[in-house]
Amino acid sequence: MSEVRPVQSYTPEEILSFDRIKRAMTSRVLDQIEILWQGKEPINAEVIGKIITDEWQKVKESVRSSPAAREAFRKYLERTVAEQIDKIMKDGQSELESLGVVEKSL
């Protein structure tokens, strides 16, 4: 792989859904393979696999750094944490009630 391409970030629109990710990845992988090939002999499966793997890492980094992904993760965390807190409070509620904790404050 002789030519090094600058890392091109994925746009928020490209990472909204799996089908868009697949289209964007496919286009970028094909572009990279064509640059490497430049009319020479075919590129082997190992090189193609490496290009795909590298591109998948770029997709994941783009998704992780997107504001929409952070917001979705925050909502997931809020639900998960609330469910776990509710469960632990339910399990220990009678003990805390015996120590004077009431259901709701005034």
N, CA, C and O atoms as CSV, one atom per row, in Angstrom:
chain,resi,resn,atom,element,x,y,z
A,1,MET,N,N,0.854,-1.172,0.000
A,1,MET,CA,C,0.000,0.000,0.000
A,1,MET,C,C,0.896,1.230,0.000
A,1,MET,O,O,1.396,1.654,1.042
A,2,SER,N,N,1.085,1.780,-1.160
A,2,SER,CA,C,2.055,2.846,-1.300
A,2,SER,C,C,1.506,4.229,-0.983
A,2,SER,O,O,2.215,5.040,-0.387
A,3,GLU,N,N,0.289,4.519,-1.354
A,3,GLU,CA,C,-0.252,5.856,-1.172
A,3,GLU,C,C,-1.029,5.954,0.131
A,3,GLU,O,O,-1.897,5.130,0.418
A,4,VAL,N,N,-0.703,6.972,0.911
A,4,VAL,CA,C,-1.393,7.195,2.169
A,4,VAL,C,C,-2.421,8.279,1.948
A,4,VAL,O,O,-2.105,9.357,1.443
A,5,ARG,N,N,-3.666,7.988,2.331
A,5,ARG,CA,C,-4.743,8.960,2.182
A,5,ARG,C,C,-5.034,9.612,3.517
A,5,ARG,O,O,-4.951,8.955,4.555
A,6,PRO,N,N,-5.370,10.882,3.513
A,6,PRO,CA,C,-5.754,11.525,4.771
A,6,PRO,C,C,-7.044,10.901,5.305
A,6,PRO,O,O,-7.900,10.452,4.544
A,7,VAL,N,N,-7.154,10.887,6.614
A,7,VAL,CA,C,-8.349,10.325,7.229
A,7,VAL,C,C,-9.516,11.258,6.966
A,7,VAL,O,O,-9.477,12.442,7.301
A,8,GLN,N,N,-10.548,10.705,6.363
A,8,GLN,CA,C,-11.733,11.486,6.049
A,8,GLN,C,C,-12.810,11.125,7.067
A,8,GLN,O,O,-13.230,9.971,7.158
A,9,SER,N,N,-13.247,12.109,7.822
A,9,SER,CA,C,-14.279,11.858,8.827
A,9,SER,C,C,-15.605,11.559,8.152
A,9,SER,O,O,-15.879,12.013,7.041
A,10,TYR,N,N,-16.407,10.796,8.842
A,10,TYR,CA,C,-17.757,10.521,8.353
A,10,TYR,C,C,-18.665,11.664,8.786
A,10,TYR,O,O,-18.536,12.185,9.894
A,11,THR,N,N,-19.578,12.046,7.911
A,11,THR,CA,C,-20.525,13.101,8.248
A,11,THR,C,C,-21.613,12.527,9.157
A,11,THR,O,O,-21.841,11.317,9.158
A,12,PRO,N,N,-22.278,13.376,9.921
A,12,PRO,CA,C,-23.371,12.878,10.769
A,12,PRO,C,C,-24.444,12.138,9.970
A,12,PRO,O,O,-25.036,11.179,10.466
A,13,GLU,N,N,-24.694,12.577,8.746
A,13,GLU,CA,C,-25.707,11.918,7.916
A,13,GLU,C,C,-25.283,10.507,7.518
A,13,GLU,O,O,-26.127,9.625,7.361
A,14,GLU,N,N,-23.982,10.293,7.357
A,14,GLU,CA,C,-23.490,8.975,6.951
A,14,GLU,C,C,-23.563,7.940,8.070
A,14,GLU,O,O,-23.540,6.739,7.802
A,15,ILE,N,N,-23.649,8.390,9.308
A,15,ILE,CA,C,-23.640,7.443,10.433
A,15,ILE,C,C,-24.982,7.376,11.154
A,15,ILE,O,O,-25.053,6.958,12.309
A,16,LEU,N,N,-26.044,7.791,10.467
A,16,LEU,CA,C,-27.379,7.743,11.065
A,16,LEU,C,C,-27.963,6.338,11.099
A,16,LEU,O,O,-28.765,6.017,11.976
A,17,SER,N,N,-27.564,5.502,10.149
A,17,SER,CA,C,-28.141,4.156,10.073
A,17,SER,C,C,-27.122,3.185,9.495
A,17,SER,O,O,-26.141,3.593,8.872
A,18,PHE,N,N,-27.366,1.896,9.708
A,18,PHE,CA,C,-26.452,0.873,9.209
A,18,PHE,C,C,-26.388,0.859,7.685
A,18,PHE,O,O,-25.319,0.640,7.117
A,19,ASP,N,N,-27.514,1.089,7.017
A,19,ASP,CA,C,-27.466,1.075,5.554
A,19,ASP,C,C,-26.638,2.244,5.016
A,19,ASP,O,O,-25.923,2.093,4.026
A,20,ARG,N,N,-26.732,3.406,5.664
A,20,ARG,CA,C,-25.915,4.546,5.238
A,20,ARG,C,C,-24.438,4.298,5.529
A,20,ARG,O,O,-23.571,4.642,4.726
A,21,ILE,N,N,-24.161,3.699,6.685
A,21,ILE,CA,C,-22.776,3.358,7.013
A,21,ILE,C,C,-22.216,2.410,5.963
A,21,ILE,O,O,-21.093,2.590,5.493
A,22,LYS,N,N,-23.000,1.401,5.596
A,22,LYS,CA,C,-22.525,0.421,4.612
A,22,LYS,C,C,-22.234,1.091,3.273
A,22,LYS,O,O,-21.207,0.819,2.653
A,23,ARG,N,N,-23.130,1.963,2.827
A,23,ARG,CA,C,-22.912,2.659,1.549
A,23,ARG,C,C,-21.653,3.519,1.597
A,23,ARG,O,O,-20.838,3.488,0.675
A,24,ALA,N,N,-21.498,4.287,2.678
A,24,ALA,CA,C,-20.334,5.170,2.804
A,24,ALA,C,C,-19.042,4.365,2.896
A,24,ALA,O,O,-18.046,4.695,2.252
A,25,MET,N,N,-19.069,3.308,3.703
A,25,MET,CA,C,-17.876,2.470,3.834
A,25,MET,C,C,-17.503,1.827,2.504
A,25,MET,O,O,-16.338,1.826,2.106
A,26,THR,N,N,-18.509,1.283,1.823
A,26,THR,CA,C,-18.258,0.616,0.542
A,26,THR,C,C,-17.603,1.585,-0.433
A,26,THR,O,O,-16.628,1.232,-1.096
A,27,SER,N,N,-18.121,2.783,-0.527
A,27,SER,CA,C,-17.577,3.780,-1.436
A,27,SER,C,C,-16.130,4.112,-1.084
A,27,SER,O,O,-15.275,4.185,-1.965
A,28,ARG,N,N,-15.860,4.311,0.195
A,28,ARG,CA,C,-14.509,4.673,0.615
A,28,ARG,C,C,-13.524,3.524,0.428
A,28,ARG,O,O,-12.383,3.740,0.018
A,29,VAL,N,N,-13.964,2.308,0.729
A,29,VAL,CA,C,-13.088,1.150,0.550
A,29,VAL,C,C,-12.767,0.958,-0.930
A,29,VAL,O,O,-11.613,0.727,-1.292
A,30,LEU,N,N,-13.783,1.054,-1.781
A,30,LEU,CA,C,-13.545,0.914,-3.222
A,30,LEU,C,C,-12.596,1.995,-3.737
A,30,LEU,O,O,-11.718,1.714,-4.553
A,31,ASP,N,N,-12.771,3.223,-3.266
A,31,ASP,CA,C,-11.866,4.309,-3.669
A,31,ASP,C,C,-10.423,3.996,-3.281
A,31,ASP,O,O,-9.497,4.193,-4.068
A,32,GLN,N,N,-10.247,3.506,-2.055
A,32,GLN,CA,C,-8.892,3.184,-1.591
A,32,GLN,C,C,-8.277,2.045,-2.411
A,32,GLN,O,O,-7.099,2.092,-2.763
A,33,ILE,N,N,-9.079,1.032,-2.708
A,33,ILE,CA,C,-8.578,-0.099,-3.494
A,33,ILE,C,C,-8.200,0.358,-4.895
A,33,ILE,O,O,-7.167,-0.057,-5.421
A,34,GLU,N,N,-9.016,1.201,-5.504
A,34,GLU,CA,C,-8.709,1.710,-6.843
A,34,GLU,C,C,-7.424,2.522,-6.843
A,34,GLU,O,O,-6.633,2.421,-7.781
A,35,ILE,N,N,-7.203,3.322,-5.810
A,35,ILE,CA,C,-5.964,4.097,-5.712
A,35,ILE,C,C,-4.765,3.150,-5.616
A,35,ILE,O,O,-3.744,3.364,-6.270
A,36,LEU,N,N,-4.897,2.115,-4.807
A,36,LEU,CA,C,-3.796,1.154,-4.661
A,36,LEU,C,C,-3.554,0.361,-5.938
A,36,LEU,O,O,-2.410,0.093,-6.304
A,37,TRP,N,N,-4.599,0.000,-6.588
A,37,TRP,CA,C,-4.500,-0.869,-7.763
A,37,TRP,C,C,-3.850,-0.155,-8.936
A,37,TRP,O,O,-2.864,-0.647,-9.484
A,38,GLN,N,N,-4.370,0.971,-9.324
A,38,GLN,CA,C,-3.864,1.803,-10.413
A,38,GLN,C,C,-3.470,0.986,-11.651
A,38,GLN,O,O,-2.418,1.224,-12.244
A,39,GLY,N,N,-4.309,0.033,-12.032
A,39,GLY,CA,C,-4.073,-0.731,-13.253
A,39,GLY,C,C,-3.081,-1.861,-13.129
A,39,GLY,O,O,-2.725,-2.491,-14.125
A,40,LYS,N,N,-2.636,-2.122,-11.927
A,40,LYS,CA,C,-1.669,-3.199,-11.714
A,40,LYS,C,C,-2.403,-4.511,-11.494
A,40,LYS,O,O,-3.585,-4.636,-11.815
A,41,GLU,N,N,-1.704,-5.472,-10.954
A,41,GLU,CA,C,-2.309,-6.780,-10.664
A,41,GLU,C,C,-3.363,-6.641,-9.572
A,41,GLU,O,O,-3.327,-5.693,-8.788
A,42,PRO,N,N,-4.303,-7.585,-9.519
A,42,PRO,CA,C,-5.352,-7.531,-8.494
A,42,PRO,C,C,-4.775,-7.512,-7.073
A,42,PRO,O,O,-3.702,-8.051,-6.803
A,43,ILE,N,N,-5.514,-6.884,-6.200
A,43,ILE,CA,C,-5.117,-6.797,-4.785
A,43,ILE,C,C,-5.671,-8.022,-4.064
A,43,ILE,O,O,-6.809,-8.425,-4.301
A,44,ASN,N,N,-4.863,-8.612,-3.185
A,44,ASN,CA,C,-5.297,-9.843,-2.521
A,44,ASN,C,C,-6.310,-9.578,-1.403
A,44,ASN,O,O,-6.487,-8.447,-0.950
A,45,ALA,N,N,-6.957,-10.646,-0.984
A,45,ALA,CA,C,-8.028,-10.568,0.017
A,45,ALA,C,C,-7.533,-10.037,1.353
A,45,ALA,O,O,-8.284,-9.379,2.072
A,46,GLU,N,N,-6.293,-10.310,1.693
A,46,GLU,CA,C,-5.742,-9.838,2.965
A,46,GLU,C,C,-5.665,-8.311,2.993
A,46,GLU,O,O,-5.997,-7.692,4.004
A,47,VAL,N,N,-5.236,-7.713,1.908
A,47,VAL,CA,C,-5.139,-6.255,1.818
A,47,VAL,C,C,-6.544,-5.643,1.858
A,47,VAL,O,O,-6.775,-4.649,2.546
A,48,ILE,N,N,-7.463,-6.238,1.127
A,48,ILE,CA,C,-8.847,-5.753,1.124
A,48,ILE,C,C,-9.430,-5.837,2.531
A,48,ILE,O,O,-10.086,-4.904,2.994
A,49,GLY,N,N,-9.190,-6.954,3.205
A,49,GLY,CA,C,-9.680,-7.112,4.577
A,49,GLY,C,C,-9.112,-6.066,5.513
A,49,GLY,O,O,-9.825,-5.559,6.379
A,50,LYS,N,N,-7.833,-5.734,5.351
A,50,LYS,CA,C,-7.202,-4.717,6.192
A,50,LYS,C,C,-7.822,-3.343,5.934
A,50,LYS,O,O,-8.071,-2.589,6.874
A,51,ILE,N,N,-8.065,-3.024,4.693
A,51,ILE,CA,C,-8.694,-1.738,4.353
A,51,ILE,C,C,-10.084,-1.656,4.981
A,51,ILE,O,O,-10.453,-0.629,5.552
A,52,ILE,N,N,-10.844,-2.729,4.874
A,52,ILE,CA,C,-12.203,-2.760,5.448
A,52,ILE,C,C,-12.145,-2.609,6.960
A,52,ILE,O,O,-12.911,-1.836,7.536
A,53,THR,N,N,-11.244,-3.341,7.606
A,53,THR,CA,C,-11.108,-3.266,9.068
A,53,THR,C,C,-10.728,-1.856,9.510
A,53,THR,O,O,-11.285,-1.328,10.473
A,54,ASP,N,N,-9.774,-1.251,8.800
A,54,ASP,CA,C,-9.369,0.120,9.135
A,54,ASP,C,C,-10.527,1.100,8.968
A,54,ASP,O,O,-10.708,2.005,9.783
A,55,GLU,N,N,-11.302,0.912,7.914
A,55,GLU,CA,C,-12.433,1.804,7.660
A,55,GLU,C,C,-13.511,1.629,8.729
A,55,GLU,O,O,-14.146,2.601,9.138
A,56,TRP,N,N,-13.719,0.395,9.178
A,56,TRP,CA,C,-14.697,0.124,10.242
A,56,TRP,C,C,-14.286,0.847,11.521
A,56,TRP,O,O,-15.141,1.370,12.236
A,57,GLN,N,N,-12.993,0.883,11.817
A,57,GLN,CA,C,-12.510,1.613,12.992
A,57,GLN,C,C,-12.848,3.095,12.865
A,57,GLN,O,O,-13.253,3.728,13.840
A,58,LYS,N,N,-12.684,3.647,11.668
A,58,LYS,CA,C,-13.013,5.058,11.436
A,58,LYS,C,C,-14.506,5.312,11.659
A,58,LYS,O,O,-14.890,6.335,12.226
A,59,VAL,N,N,-15.340,4.375,11.209
A,59,VAL,CA,C,-16.787,4.509,11.422
A,59,VAL,C,C,-17.088,4.541,12.909
A,59,VAL,O,O,-17.811,5.418,13.382
A,60,LYS,N,N,-16.536,3.587,13.646
A,60,LYS,CA,C,-16.808,3.528,15.086
A,60,LYS,C,C,-16.339,4.788,15.802
A,60,LYS,O,O,-17.026,5.285,16.695
A,61,GLU,N,N,-15.177,5.308,15.419
A,61,GLU,CA,C,-14.686,6.549,16.025
A,61,GLU,C,C,-15.615,7.720,15.710
A,61,GLU,O,O,-15.877,8.562,16.569
A,62,SER,N,N,-16.108,7.767,14.484
A,62,SER,CA,C,-17.029,8.844,14.100
A,62,SER,C,C,-18.332,8.758,14.871
A,62,SER,O,O,-18.864,9.774,15.318
A,63,VAL,N,N,-18.849,7.540,15.029
A,63,VAL,CA,C,-20.099,7.366,15.778
A,63,VAL,C,C,-19.890,7.758,17.235
A,63,VAL,O,O,-20.700,8.484,17.812
A,64,ARG,N,N,-18.806,7.278,17.825
A,64,ARG,CA,C,-18.538,7.584,19.241
A,64,ARG,C,C,-18.389,9.073,19.496
A,64,ARG,O,O,-18.766,9.555,20.564
A,65,SER,N,N,-17.849,9.807,18.544
A,65,SER,CA,C,-17.616,11.239,18.762
A,65,SER,C,C,-18.789,12.113,18.317
A,65,SER,O,O,-18.733,13.335,18.455
A,66,SER,N,N,-19.840,11.506,17.790
A,66,SER,CA,C,-20.965,12.322,17.326
A,66,SER,C,C,-21.862,12.750,18.487
A,66,SER,O,O,-22.093,11.969,19.410
A,67,PRO,N,N,-22.363,13.972,18.448
A,67,PRO,CA,C,-23.273,14.449,19.503
A,67,PRO,C,C,-24.519,13.576,19.629
A,67,PRO,O,O,-24.993,13.335,20.740
A,68,ALA,N,N,-25.048,13.106,18.518
A,68,ALA,CA,C,-26.251,12.262,18.564
A,68,ALA,C,C,-25.970,10.956,19.299
A,68,ALA,O,O,-26.806,10.476,20.064
A,69,ALA,N,N,-24.799,10.389,19.067
A,69,ALA,CA,C,-24.440,9.143,19.754
A,69,ALA,C,C,-24.265,9.378,21.246
A,69,ALA,O,O,-24.697,8.563,22.061
A,70,ARG,N,N,-23.635,10.483,21.604
A,70,ARG,CA,C,-23.466,10.782,23.034
A,70,ARG,C,C,-24.816,10.968,23.712
A,70,ARG,O,O,-25.013,10.501,24.834
A,71,GLU,N,N,-25.750,11.646,23.044
A,71,GLU,CA,C,-27.088,11.860,23.611
A,71,GLU,C,C,-27.836,10.542,23.754
A,71,GLU,O,O,-28.481,10.302,24.775
A,72,ALA,N,N,-27.755,9.691,22.741
A,72,ALA,CA,C,-28.417,8.386,22.807
A,72,ALA,C,C,-27.818,7.538,23.921
A,72,ALA,O,O,-28.545,6.850,24.637
A,73,PHE,N,N,-26.505,7.582,24.071
A,73,PHE,CA,C,-25.843,6.814,25.127
A,73,PHE,C,C,-26.249,7.347,26.499
A,73,PHE,O,O,-26.466,6.572,27.431
A,74,ARG,N,N,-26.350,8.670,26.620
A,74,ARG,CA,C,-26.772,9.277,27.887
A,74,ARG,C,C,-28.180,8.806,28.274
A,74,ARG,O,O,-28.430,8.474,29.433
A,75,LYS,N,N,-29.097,8.779,27.298
A,75,LYS,CA,C,-30.459,8.306,27.566
A,75,LYS,C,C,-30.457,6.837,27.972
A,75,LYS,O,O,-31.175,6.439,28.889
A,76,TYR,N,N,-29.649,6.035,27.287
A,76,TYR,CA,C,-29.520,4.615,27.645
A,76,TYR,C,C,-29.000,4.484,29.074
A,76,TYR,O,O,-29.526,3.694,29.858
A,77,LEU,N,N,-27.970,5.256,29.411
A,77,LEU,CA,C,-27.414,5.193,30.761
A,77,LEU,C,C,-28.431,5.616,31.816
A,77,LEU,O,O,-28.533,4.989,32.870
A,78,GLU,N,N,-29.180,6.675,31.533
A,78,GLU,CA,C,-30.188,7.140,32.487
A,78,GLU,C,C,-31.208,6.043,32.773
A,78,GLU,O,O,-31.555,5.805,33.930
A,79,ARG,N,N,-31.689,5.372,31.723
A,79,ARG,CA,C,-32.654,4.276,31.909
A,79,ARG,C,C,-32.041,3.131,32.703
A,79,ARG,O,O,-32.647,2.618,33.644
A,80,THR,N,N,-30.843,2.739,32.317
A,80,THR,CA,C,-30.184,1.602,32.954
A,80,THR,C,C,-29.891,1.882,34.414
A,80,THR,O,O,-30.151,1.044,35.276
A,81,VAL,N,N,-29.351,3.056,34.693
A,81,VAL,CA,C,-29.032,3.425,36.075
A,81,VAL,C,C,-30.303,3.511,36.903
A,81,VAL,O,O,-30.346,3.004,38.024
A,82,ALA,N,N,-31.345,4.149,36.364
A,82,ALA,CA,C,-32.609,4.276,37.098
A,82,ALA,C,C,-33.198,2.907,37.425
A,82,ALA,O,O,-33.694,2.694,38.532
A,83,GLU,N,N,-33.148,1.978,36.469
A,83,GLU,CA,C,-33.665,0.623,36.711
A,83,GLU,C,C,-32.882,-0.076,37.817
A,83,GLU,O,O,-33.472,-0.735,38.673
A,84,GLN,N,N,-31.569,0.063,37.803
A,84,GLN,CA,C,-30.750,-0.590,38.824
A,84,GLN,C,C,-30.958,0.038,40.197
A,84,GLN,O,O,-30.995,-0.669,41.205
A,85,ILE,N,N,-31.095,1.367,40.242
A,85,ILE,CA,C,-31.350,2.046,41.512
A,85,ILE,C,C,-32.718,1.644,42.052
A,85,ILE,O,O,-32.855,1.371,43.245
A,86,ASP,N,N,-33.738,1.603,41.179
A,86,ASP,CA,C,-35.070,1.173,41.613
A,86,ASP,C,C,-35.027,-0.227,42.216
A,86,ASP,O,O,-35.652,-0.480,43.246
A,87,LYS,N,N,-34.299,-1.128,41.582
A,87,LYS,CA,C,-34.212,-2.503,42.065
A,87,LYS,C,C,-33.533,-2.573,43.432
A,87,LYS,O,O,-34.024,-3.243,44.340
A,88,ILE,N,N,-32.414,-1.883,43.573
A,88,ILE,CA,C,-31.689,-1.934,44.839
A,88,ILE,C,C,-32.487,-1.259,45.954
A,88,ILE,O,O,-32.442,-1.694,47.105
A,89,MET,N,N,-33.223,-0.189,45.608
A,89,MET,CA,C,-34.050,0.480,46.618
A,89,MET,C,C,-35.200,-0.422,47.038
A,89,MET,O,O,-35.539,-0.483,48.220
A,90,LYS,N,N,-35.802,-1.118,46.089
A,90,LYS,CA,C,-36.900,-2.021,46.400
A,90,LYS,C,C,-36.424,-3.133,47.334
A,90,LYS,O,O,-37.109,-3.494,48.290
A,91,ASP,N,N,-35.244,-3.665,47.042
A,91,ASP,CA,C,-34.689,-4.736,47.872
A,91,ASP,C,C,-34.405,-4.270,49.294
A,91,ASP,O,O,-34.538,-5.057,50.232
A,92,GLY,N,N,-34.018,-3.009,49.478
A,92,GLY,CA,C,-33.671,-2.525,50.807
A,92,GLY,C,C,-34.691,-1.581,51.411
A,92,GLY,O,O,-34.423,-0.953,52.435
A,93,GLN,N,N,-35.866,-1.471,50.786
A,93,GLN,CA,C,-36.855,-0.488,51.224
A,93,GLN,C,C,-37.341,-0.722,52.652
A,93,GLN,O,O,-37.416,0.219,53.441
A,94,SER,N,N,-37.668,-1.954,52.986
A,94,SER,CA,C,-38.223,-2.201,54.325
A,94,SER,C,C,-37.214,-1.873,55.419
A,94,SER,O,O,-37.588,-1.361,56.474
A,95,GLU,N,N,-35.960,-2.157,55.180
A,95,GLU,CA,C,-34.936,-1.824,56.175
A,95,GLU,C,C,-34.843,-0.317,56.370
A,95,GLU,O,O,-34.781,0.166,57.500
A,96,LEU,N,N,-34.834,0.426,55.262
A,96,LEU,CA,C,-34.728,1.881,55.364
A,96,LEU,C,C,-35.992,2.499,55.967
A,96,LEU,O,O,-35.912,3.493,56.689
A,97,GLU,N,N,-37.174,1.907,55.668
A,97,GLU,CA,C,-38.422,2.396,56.285
A,97,GLU,C,C,-38.378,2.216,57.791
A,97,GLU,O,O,-38.860,3.071,58.534
A,98,SER,N,N,-37.804,1.112,58.248
A,98,SER,CA,C,-37.712,0.882,59.692
A,98,SER,C,C,-36.768,1.875,60.361
A,98,SER,O,O,-36.811,2.062,61.577
A,99,LEU,N,N,-35.921,2.506,59.562
A,99,LEU,CA,C,-35.002,3.515,60.085
A,99,LEU,C,C,-35.526,4.935,59.886
A,99,LEU,O,O,-34.818,5.907,60.151
A,100,GLY,N,N,-36.786,5.052,59.412
A,100,GLY,CA,C,-37.428,6.353,59.344
A,100,GLY,C,C,-37.483,6.987,57.962
A,100,GLY,O,O,-37.975,8.108,57.834
A,101,VAL,N,N,-37.006,6.324,56.939
A,101,VAL,CA,C,-37.089,6.904,55.593
A,101,VAL,C,C,-38.524,6.748,55.098
A,101,VAL,O,O,-39.098,5.662,55.179
A,102,VAL,N,N,-39.108,7.847,54.578
A,102,VAL,CA,C,-40.494,7.821,54.097
A,102,VAL,C,C,-40.513,7.745,52.584
A,102,VAL,O,O,-39.505,8.005,51.927
A,103,GLU,N,N,-41.672,7.384,52.029
A,103,GLU,CA,C,-41.833,7.210,50.583
A,103,GLU,C,C,-41.529,8.491,49.819
A,103,GLU,O,O,-40.716,8.496,48.894
A,104,LYS,N,N,-42.200,9.597,50.220
A,104,LYS,CA,C,-41.978,10.877,49.541
A,104,LYS,C,C,-41.828,11.967,50.584
A,104,LYS,O,O,-42.459,11.934,51.641
A,105,SER,N,N,-40.982,12.931,50.266
A,105,SER,CA,C,-40.807,14.044,51.216
A,105,SER,C,C,-41.907,15.057,51.008
A,105,SER,O,O,-42.530,15.116,49.948
A,106,LEU,N,N,-42.133,15.845,52.023
A,106,LEU,CA,C,-43.187,16.867,51.948
A,106,LEU,C,C,-42.745,18.096,51.238
A,106,LEU,O,O,-43.521,19.041,51.097
